[in-house]
């Protein structure tokens, strides 16, 4: 998500009110903004979710499963107590 925000910010910084087509460029940047739910769907699809996007419970299970994998790899018991 951070890359997405940086990309939009970068696009906004490349245009100037002095540009003859500033209004059109600004509209293009604003129209490329996605809502959180659309961005989250894209994110989980990119990270392996294969279920239906309308299945909220399935998406929650997928995200929780990913967090469990991350935290179990970083827990003291999996790193020898370090």
Helices and strands as residue ranges (DSSP letters): H 2-14, H 22-31, H 36-46, H 56-73
